[in-house]
Amino acid sequence: MFTTGMVYTMFNTLFGRWAMIPTWGLMVLLGNPSSGGAVSWPLLPSPLGVVGRWLPPGASVNAQHTAVYFRGHQHLFPFAVLAVWASVSTTVFWVWRHRHPGGRPPTP
């Protein structure tokens, strides 16, 4: 949830009030069908299966699936994907935070 929230905040900083469109496109339109939640990755078309592992919804589903069905054998990869998305989004927000709609104007 933190990662998805930071991705939205990053897009909000970059695109302003239109941030919901790229967030929805990335997380819902592309992320959910390729996440492997409803249909396992081997059954998805190849491009969706590859892309889904690198998006936050797919990484989250992968981590939850492994935790439920293979206790004690967690993989680092989904957590690394979530950490990279969160850190890149936080960095973009931090660097351009003056553009964020809720940001304060710079003091003279």
Phi and psi in radians as a Rosetta constraint file:
Dihedral C 1 N 2 CA 2 C 2 CIRCULARHARMONIC -1.080 0.35
Dihedral N 2 CA 2 C 2 N 3 CIRCULARHARMONIC -0.758 0.35
Dihedral C 2 N 3 CA 3 C 3 CIRCULARHARMONIC -1.093 0.35
Dihedral N 3 CA 3 C 3 N 4 CIRCULARHARMONIC -0.808 0.35
Dihedral C 3 N 4 CA 4 C 4 CIRCULARHARMONIC -1.129 0.35
Dihedral N 4 CA 4 C 4 N 5 CIRCULARHARMONIC -0.672 0.35
Dihedral C 4 N 5 CA 5 C 5 CIRCULARHARMONIC -1.109 0.35
Dihedral N 5 CA 5 C 5 N 6 CIRCULARHARMONIC -0.693 0.35
Dihedral C 5 N 6 CA 6 C 6 CIRCULARHARMONIC -1.257 0.35
Dihedral N 6 CA 6 C 6 N 7 CIRCULARHARMONIC -0.569 0.35
Dihedral C 6 N 7 CA 7 C 7 CIRCULARHARMONIC -1.116 0.35
Dihedral N 7 CA 7 C 7 N 8 CIRCULARHARMONIC -0.751 0.35
Dihedral C 7 N 8 CA 8 C 8 CIRCULARHARMONIC -1.100 0.35
Dihedral N 8 CA 8 C 8 N 9 CIRCULARHARMONIC -0.750 0.35
Dihedral C 8 N 9 CA 9 C 9 CIRCULARHARMONIC -1.095 0.35
Dihedral N 9 CA 9 C 9 N 10 CIRCULARHARMONIC -0.676 0.35
Dihedral C 9 N 10 CA 10 C 10 CIRCULARHARMONIC -1.084 0.35
Dihedral N 10 CA 10 C 10 N 11 CIRCULARHARMONIC -0.845 0.35
Dihedral C 10 N 11 CA 11 C 11 CIRCULARHARMONIC -1.127 0.35
Dihedral N 11 CA 11 C 11 N 12 CIRCULARHARMONIC -0.602 0.35
Dihedral C 11 N 12 CA 12 C 12 CIRCULARHARMONIC -1.131 0.35
Dihedral N 12 CA 12 C 12 N 13 CIRCULARHARMONIC -0.658 0.35
Dihedral C 12 N 13 CA 13 C 13 CIRCULARHARMONIC -1.183 0.35
Dihedral N 13 CA 13 C 13 N 14 CIRCULARHARMONIC -0.696 0.35
Dihedral C 13 N 14 CA 14 C 14 CIRCULARHARMONIC -1.409 0.35
Dihedral N 14 CA 14 C 14 N 15 CIRCULARHARMONIC -0.699 0.35
Dihedral C 14 N 15 CA 15 C 15 CIRCULARHARMONIC -1.985 0.35
Dihedral N 15 CA 15 C 15 N 16 CIRCULARHARMONIC -0.066 0.35
Dihedral C 15 N 16 CA 16 C 16 CIRCULARHARMONIC 1.234 0.35
Dihedral N 16 CA 16 C 16 N 17 CIRCULARHARMONIC -2.383 0.35
Dihedral C 16 N 17 CA 17 C 17 CIRCULARHARMONIC -1.201 0.35
Dihedral N 17 CA 17 C 17 N 18 CIRCULARHARMONIC -0.217 0.35
Dihedral C 17 N 18 CA 18 C 18 CIRCULARHARMONIC -1.528 0.35
Dihedral N 18 CA 18 C 18 N 19 CIRCULARHARMONIC 0.180 0.35
Dihedral C 18 N 19 CA 19 C 19 CIRCULARHARMONIC -1.126 0.35
Dihedral N 19 CA 19 C 19 N 20 CIRCULARHARMONIC -0.447 0.35
Dihedral C 19 N 20 CA 20 C 20 CIRCULARHARMONIC -1.154 0.35
Dihedral N 20 CA 20 C 20 N 21 CIRCULARHARMONIC -0.513 0.35
Dihedral C 20 N 21 CA 21 C 21 CIRCULARHARMONIC -1.164 0.35
Dihedral N 21 CA 21 C 21 N 22 CIRCULARHARMONIC -0.940 0.35
Dihedral C 21 N 22 CA 22 C 22 CIRCULARHARMONIC -1.175 0.35
Dihedral N 22 CA 22 C 22 N 23 CIRCULARHARMONIC -0.553 0.35
Dihedral C 22 N 23 CA 23 C 23 CIRCULARHARMONIC -1.144 0.35
Dihedral N 23 CA 23 C 23 N 24 CIRCULARHARMONIC -0.808 0.35
Dihedral C 23 N 24 CA 24 C 24 CIRCULARHARMONIC -1.106 0.35
Dihedral N 24 CA 24 C 24 N 25 CIRCULARHARMONIC -0.745 0.35
Dihedral C 24 N 25 CA 25 C 25 CIRCULARHARMONIC -1.090 0.35
Dihedral N 25 CA 25 C 25 N 26 CIRCULARHARMONIC -0.736 0.35
Dihedral C 25 N 26 CA 26 C 26 CIRCULARHARMONIC -1.313 0.35
Dihedral N 26 CA 26 C 26 N 27 CIRCULARHARMONIC -0.827 0.35
Dihedral C 26 N 27 CA 27 C 27 CIRCULARHARMONIC -1.458 0.35
Dihedral N 27 CA 27 C 27 N 28 CIRCULARHARMONIC -0.701 0.35
Dihedral C 27 N 28 CA 28 C 28 CIRCULARHARMONIC -1.711 0.35
Dihedral N 28 CA 28 C 28 N 29 CIRCULARHARMONIC -0.925 0.35
Dihedral C 28 N 29 CA 29 C 29 CIRCULARHARMONIC -1.215 0.35
Dihedral N 29 CA 29 C 29 N 30 CIRCULARHARMONIC -0.699 0.35
Dihedral C 29 N 30 CA 30 C 30 CIRCULARHARMONIC -1.774 0.35
Dihedral N 30 CA 30 C 30 N 31 CIRCULARHARMONIC -0.692 0.35
Dihedral C 30 N 31 CA 31 C 31 CIRCULARHARMONIC -1.240 0.35
Dihedral N 31 CA 31 C 31 N 32 CIRCULARHARMONIC -0.808 0.35
Dihedral C 31 N 32 CA 32 C 32 CIRCULARHARMONIC -1.179 0.35
Dihedral N 32 CA 32 C 32 N 33 CIRCULARHARMONIC -0.811 0.35
Dihedral C 32 N 33 CA 33 C 33 CIRCULARHARMONIC -1.137 0.35
Dihedral N 33 CA 33 C 33 N 34 CIRCULARHARMONIC -0.484 0.35
Dihedral C 33 N 34 CA 34 C 34 CIRCULARHARMONIC -1.709 0.35
Dihedral N 34 CA 34 C 34 N 35 CIRCULARHARMONIC 0.131 0.35
Dihedral C 34 N 35 CA 35 C 35 CIRCULARHARMONIC -1.311 0.35
Dihedral N 35 CA 35 C 35 N 36 CIRCULARHARMONIC -0.406 0.35
Dihedral C 35 N 36 CA 36 C 36 CIRCULARHARMONIC 1.501 0.35
Dihedral N 36 CA 36 C 36 N 37 CIRCULARHARMONIC 0.210 0.35
Dihedral C 36 N 37 CA 37 C 37 CIRCULARHARMONIC -1.366 0.35
Dihedral N 37 CA 37 C 37 N 38 CIRCULARHARMONIC -0.925 0.35
Dihedral C 37 N 38 CA 38 C 38 CIRCULARHARMONIC -1.435 0.35
Dihedral N 38 CA 38 C 38 N 39 CIRCULARHARMONIC -0.644 0.35
Dihedral C 38 N 39 CA 39 C 39 CIRCULARHARMONIC -2.264 0.35
Dihedral N 39 CA 39 C 39 N 40 CIRCULARHARMONIC 2.278 0.35
Dihedral C 39 N 40 CA 40 C 40 CIRCULARHARMONIC -1.072 0.35
Dihedral N 40 CA 40 C 40 N 41 CIRCULARHARMONIC 2.608 0.35
Dihedral C 40 N 41 CA 41 C 41 CIRCULARHARMONIC -0.963 0.35
Dihedral N 41 CA 41 C 41 N 42 CIRCULARHARMONIC -0.695 0.35
Dihedral C 41 N 42 CA 42 C 42 CIRCULARHARMONIC -1.103 0.35
Dihedral N 42 CA 42 C 42 N 43 CIRCULARHARMONIC -0.387 0.35
Dihedral C 42 N 43 CA 43 C 43 CIRCULARHARMONIC -1.584 0.35
Dihedral N 43 CA 43 C 43 N 44 CIRCULARHARMONIC -0.176 0.35
Dihedral C 43 N 44 CA 44 C 44 CIRCULARHARMONIC -1.393 0.35
Dihedral N 44 CA 44 C 44 N 45 CIRCULARHARMONIC 2.749 0.35
Dihedral C 44 N 45 CA 45 C 45 CIRCULARHARMONIC -1.020 0.35
Dihedral N 45 CA 45 C 45 N 46 CIRCULARHARMONIC 2.549 0.35
Dihedral C 45 N 46 CA 46 C 46 CIRCULARHARMONIC -0.888 0.35
Dihedral N 46 CA 46 C 46 N 47 CIRCULARHARMONIC -0.851 0.35
Dihedral C 46 N 47 CA 47 C 47 CIRCULARHARMONIC -1.062 0.35
Dihedral N 47 CA 47 C 47 N 48 CIRCULARHARMONIC -0.695 0.35
Dihedral C 47 N 48 CA 48 C 48 CIRCULARHARMONIC -1.165 0.35
Dihedral N 48 CA 48 C 48 N 49 CIRCULARHARMONIC -0.692 0.35
Dihedral C 48 N 49 CA 49 C 49 CIRCULARHARMONIC -1.104 0.35
Dihedral N 49 CA 49 C 49 N 50 CIRCULARHARMONIC -0.666 0.35
Dihedral C 49 N 50 CA 50 C 50 CIRCULARHARMONIC -1.268 0.35
Dihedral N 50 CA 50 C 50 N 51 CIRCULARHARMONIC -0.802 0.35
Dihedral C 50 N 51 CA 51 C 51 CIRCULARHARMONIC -1.181 0.35
Dihedral N 51 CA 51 C 51 N 52 CIRCULARHARMONIC -0.653 0.35
Dihedral C 51 N 52 CA 52 C 52 CIRCULARHARMONIC -1.054 0.35
Dihedral N 52 CA 52 C 52 N 53 CIRCULARHARMONIC -0.558 0.35
Dihedral C 52 N 53 CA 53 C 53 CIRCULARHARMONIC -1.226 0.35
Dihedral N 53 CA 53 C 53 N 54 CIRCULARHARMONIC -0.402 0.35
Dihedral C 53 N 54 CA 54 C 54 CIRCULARHARMONIC -1.715 0.35
Dihedral N 54 CA 54 C 54 N 55 CIRCULARHARMONIC 0.013 0.35
Dihedral C 54 N 55 CA 55 C 55 CIRCULARHARMONIC -1.821 0.35
Dihedral N 55 CA 55 C 55 N 56 CIRCULARHARMONIC 2.656 0.35
Dihedral C 55 N 56 CA 56 C 56 CIRCULARHARMONIC -0.969 0.35
Dihedral N 56 CA 56 C 56 N 57 CIRCULARHARMONIC -0.732 0.35
Dihedral C 56 N 57 CA 57 C 57 CIRCULARHARMONIC -1.080 0.35
Dihedral N 57 CA 57 C 57 N 58 CIRCULARHARMONIC -0.707 0.35
Dihedral C 57 N 58 CA 58 C 58 CIRCULARHARMONIC -1.182 0.35
Dihedral N 58 CA 58 C 58 N 59 CIRCULARHARMONIC -0.703 0.35
Dihedral C 58 N 59 CA 59 C 59 CIRCULARHARMONIC -1.138 0.35
Dihedral N 59 CA 59 C 59 N 60 CIRCULARHARMONIC -0.689 0.35
Dihedral C 59 N 60 CA 60 C 60 CIRCULARHARMONIC -1.150 0.35
Dihedral N 60 CA 60 C 60 N 61 CIRCULARHARMONIC -0.778 0.35
Dihedral C 60 N 61 CA 61 C 61 CIRCULARHARMONIC -1.101 0.35
Dihedral N 61 CA 61 C 61 N 62 CIRCULARHARMONIC -0.717 0.35
Dihedral C 61 N 62 CA 62 C 62 CIRCULARHARMONIC -1.085 0.35
Dihedral N 62 CA 62 C 62 N 63 CIRCULARHARMONIC -0.786 0.35
Dihedral C 62 N 63 CA 63 C 63 CIRCULARHARMONIC -1.129 0.35
Dihedral N 63 CA 63 C 63 N 64 CIRCULARHARMONIC -0.734 0.35
Dihedral C 63 N 64 CA 64 C 64 CIRCULARHARMONIC -1.197 0.35
Dihedral N 64 CA 64 C 64 N 65 CIRCULARHARMONIC -0.713 0.35
Dihedral C 64 N 65 CA 65 C 65 CIRCULARHARMONIC -1.071 0.35
Dihedral N 65 CA 65 C 65 N 66 CIRCULARHARMONIC -0.810 0.35
Dihedral C 65 N 66 CA 66 C 66 CIRCULARHARMONIC -1.146 0.35
Dihedral N 66 CA 66 C 66 N 67 CIRCULARHARMONIC -0.667 0.35
Dihedral C 66 N 67 CA 67 C 67 CIRCULARHARMONIC -1.161 0.35
Dihedral N 67 CA 67 C 67 N 68 CIRCULARHARMONIC -0.647 0.35
Dihedral C 67 N 68 CA 68 C 68 CIRCULARHARMONIC -1.365 0.35
Dihedral N 68 CA 68 C 68 N 69 CIRCULARHARMONIC -0.799 0.35
Dihedral C 68 N 69 CA 69 C 69 CIRCULARHARMONIC -1.664 0.35
Dihedral N 69 CA 69 C 69 N 70 CIRCULARHARMONIC -0.393 0.35
Dihedral C 69 N 70 CA 70 C 70 CIRCULARHARMONIC -2.285 0.35
Dihedral N 70 CA 70 C 70 N 71 CIRCULARHARMONIC 1.100 0.35
Dihedral C 70 N 71 CA 71 C 71 CIRCULARHARMONIC -0.981 0.35
Dihedral N 71 CA 71 C 71 N 72 CIRCULARHARMONIC 2.419 0.35
Dihedral C 71 N 72 CA 72 C 72 CIRCULARHARMONIC 1.411 0.35
Dihedral N 72 CA 72 C 72 N 73 CIRCULARHARMONIC 0.026 0.35
Dihedral C 72 N 73 CA 73 C 73 CIRCULARHARMONIC -2.236 0.35
Dihedral N 73 CA 73 C 73 N 74 CIRCULARHARMONIC 0.745 0.35
Dihedral C 73 N 74 CA 74 C 74 CIRCULARHARMONIC -1.153 0.35
Dihedral N 74 CA 74 C 74 N 75 CIRCULARHARMONIC 2.558 0.35
Dihedral C 74 N 75 CA 75 C 75 CIRCULARHARMONIC -1.763 0.35
Dihedral N 75 CA 75 C 75 N 76 CIRCULARHARMONIC 2.654 0.35
Dihedral C 75 N 76 CA 76 C 76 CIRCULARHARMONIC -1.378 0.35
Dihedral N 76 CA 76 C 76 N 77 CIRCULARHARMONIC -0.485 0.35
Dihedral C 76 N 77 CA 77 C 77 CIRCULARHARMONIC -0.928 0.35
Dihedral N 77 CA 77 C 77 N 78 CIRCULARHARMONIC -0.904 0.35
Dihedral C 77 N 78 CA 78 C 78 CIRCULARHARMONIC -1.127 0.35
Dihedral N 78 CA 78 C 78 N 79 CIRCULARHARMONIC -0.599 0.35
Dihedral C 78 N 79 CA 79 C 79 CIRCULARHARMONIC -1.228 0.35
Dihedral N 79 CA 79 C 79 N 80 CIRCULARHARMONIC -0.604 0.35
Dihedral C 79 N 80 CA 80 C 80 CIRCULARHARMONIC -1.162 0.35
Dihedral N 80 CA 80 C 80 N 81 CIRCULARHARMONIC -0.708 0.35
Dihedral C 80 N 81 CA 81 C 81 CIRCULARHARMONIC -1.077 0.35
Dihedral N 81 CA 81 C 81 N 82 CIRCULARHARMONIC -0.811 0.35
Dihedral C 81 N 82 CA 82 C 82 CIRCULARHARMONIC -1.108 0.35
Dihedral N 82 CA 82 C 82 N 83 CIRCULARHARMONIC -0.699 0.35
Dihedral C 82 N 83 CA 83 C 83 CIRCULARHARMONIC -1.156 0.35
Dihedral N 83 CA 83 C 83 N 84 CIRCULARHARMONIC -0.693 0.35
Dihedral C 83 N 84 CA 84 C 84 CIRCULARHARMONIC -1.170 0.35
Dihedral N 84 CA 84 C 84 N 85 CIRCULARHARMONIC -0.791 0.35
Dihedral C 84 N 85 CA 85 C 85 CIRCULARHARMONIC -1.053 0.35
Dihedral N 85 CA 85 C 85 N 86 CIRCULARHARMONIC -0.765 0.35
Dihedral C 85 N 86 CA 86 C 86 CIRCULARHARMONIC -1.135 0.35
Dihedral N 86 CA 86 C 86 N 87 CIRCULARHARMONIC -0.746 0.35
Dihedral C 86 N 87 CA 87 C 87 CIRCULARHARMONIC -1.229 0.35
Dihedral N 87 CA 87 C 87 N 88 CIRCULARHARMONIC -0.694 0.35
Dihedral C 87 N 88 CA 88 C 88 CIRCULARHARMONIC -1.135 0.35
Dihedral N 88 CA 88 C 88 N 89 CIRCULARHARMONIC -0.773 0.35
Dihedral C 88 N 89 CA 89 C 89 CIRCULARHARMONIC -1.107 0.35
Dihedral N 89 CA 89 C 89 N 90 CIRCULARHARMONIC -0.737 0.35
Dihedral C 89 N 90 CA 90 C 90 CIRCULARHARMONIC -1.150 0.35
Dihedral N 90 CA 90 C 90 N 91 CIRCULARHARMONIC -0.688 0.35
Dihedral C 90 N 91 CA 91 C 91 CIRCULARHARMONIC -1.142 0.35
Dihedral N 91 CA 91 C 91 N 92 CIRCULARHARMONIC -0.782 0.35
Dihedral C 91 N 92 CA 92 C 92 CIRCULARHARMONIC -1.072 0.35
Dihedral N 92 CA 92 C 92 N 93 CIRCULARHARMONIC -0.765 0.35
Dihedral C 92 N 93 CA 93 C 93 CIRCULARHARMONIC -1.075 0.35
Dihedral N 93 CA 93 C 93 N 94 CIRCULARHARMONIC -0.775 0.35
Dihedral C 93 N 94 CA 94 C 94 CIRCULARHARMONIC -1.137 0.35
Dihedral N 94 CA 94 C 94 N 95 CIRCULARHARMONIC -0.708 0.35
Dihedral C 94 N 95 CA 95 C 95 CIRCULARHARMONIC -1.215 0.35
Dihedral N 95 CA 95 C 95 N 96 CIRCULARHARMONIC -0.729 0.35
Dihedral C 95 N 96 CA 96 C 96 CIRCULARHARMONIC -1.891 0.35
Dihedral N 96 CA 96 C 96 N 97 CIRCULARHARMONIC 0.556 0.35
Dihedral C 96 N 97 CA 97 C 97 CIRCULARHARMONIC -1.135 0.35
Dihedral N 97 CA 97 C 97 N 98 CIRCULARHARMONIC -0.407 0.35
Dihedral C 97 N 98 CA 98 C 98 CIRCULARHARMONIC -1.138 0.35
Dihedral N 98 CA 98 C 98 N 99 CIRCULARHARMONIC -0.353 0.35
Dihedral C 98 N 99 CA 99 C 99 CIRCULARHARMONIC -1.514 0.35
Dihedral N 99 CA 99 C 99 N 100 CIRCULARHARMONIC -0.220 0.35
Dihedral C 99 N 100 CA 100 C 100 CIRCULARHARMONIC -1.118 0.35
Dihedral N 100 CA 100 C 100 N 101 CIRCULARHARMONIC 2.376 0.35
Dihedral C 100 N 101 CA 101 C 101 CIRCULARHARMONIC -1.008 0.35
Dihedral N 101 CA 101 C 101 N 102 CIRCULARHARMONIC -0.495 0.35
Dihedral C 101 N 102 CA 102 C 102 CIRCULARHARMONIC -1.623 0.35
Dihedral N 102 CA 102 C 102 N 103 CIRCULARHARMONIC 0.065 0.35
Dihedral C 102 N 103 CA 103 C 103 CIRCULARHARMONIC -1.252 0.35
Dihedral N 103 CA 103 C 103 N 104 CIRCULARHARMONIC 2.740 0.35
Dihedral C 103 N 104 CA 104 C 104 CIRCULARHARMONIC -1.547 0.35
Dihedral N 104 CA 104 C 104 N 105 CIRCULARHARMONIC 2.560 0.35
Dihedral C 104 N 105 CA 105 C 105 CIRCULARHARMONIC -1.165 0.35
Dihedral N 105 CA 105 C 105 N 106 CIRCULARHARMONIC 2.572 0.35
Dihedral C 105 N 106 CA 106 C 106 CIRCULARHARMONIC -1.128 0.35
Dihedral N 106 CA 106 C 106 N 107 CIRCULARHARMONIC 2.446 0.35
Dihedral C 106 N 107 CA 107 C 107 CIRCULARHARMONIC -1.468 0.35
Dihedral N 107 CA 107 C 107 N 108 CIRCULARHARMONIC 2.437 0.35
